[in-house]
Amino acid sequence: MNLIKLHNTIALLEDVKTCQFMTKYTIILPKGQVGTVVEIYKNGEAYEVEFSDNNGQTYALVTLTSEQLICLHYEKPCLTVVN
């Protein structure tokens, strides 16, 4: 079951070495860095994730696997009350 959907907010589960968007500079995206899913490949085998600064400027666009990501949820989950 594919839990990561288009436009979901994700966080990295590991450091990722990549190139800065539109340059040749090598950067490291640290574990915990937050991004947005902008494309899904092969029914969830891989995801294109955009990383942007506070001004909305993209600084990295990276293809990642589901093992490298965790989906962040902002909605309150259905809770079970335990007595």
Long-range contacts (C-beta under 8 A, 24 or more apart in sequence): 2-40, 2-43, 2-44, 3-71, 4-37, 4-40, 4-44, 4-47, 4-66, 4-69, 4-71, 5-37, 5-40, 6-37, 6-38, 6-39, 6-40, 7-36, 7-37, 7-38, 8-36, 8-37, 8-71, 8-72, 9-34, 9-35, 9-36, 9-71, 9-72, 9-74, 10-34, 10-35, 10-36, 10-37, 10-47, 10-49, 10-69, 10-70, 10-71, 10-72, 11-35, 11-69, 11-70, 11-72, 12-64, 12-68, 12-69, 13-67, 13-68, 13-69, 13-70, 14-68, 16-62, 16-64, 16-68, 18-60, 18-62, 19-60, 20-59, 20-60, 21-58, 21-59, 21-60, 21-61, 27-59, 27-60, 29-60, 29-62, 34-72, 35-60, 35-62
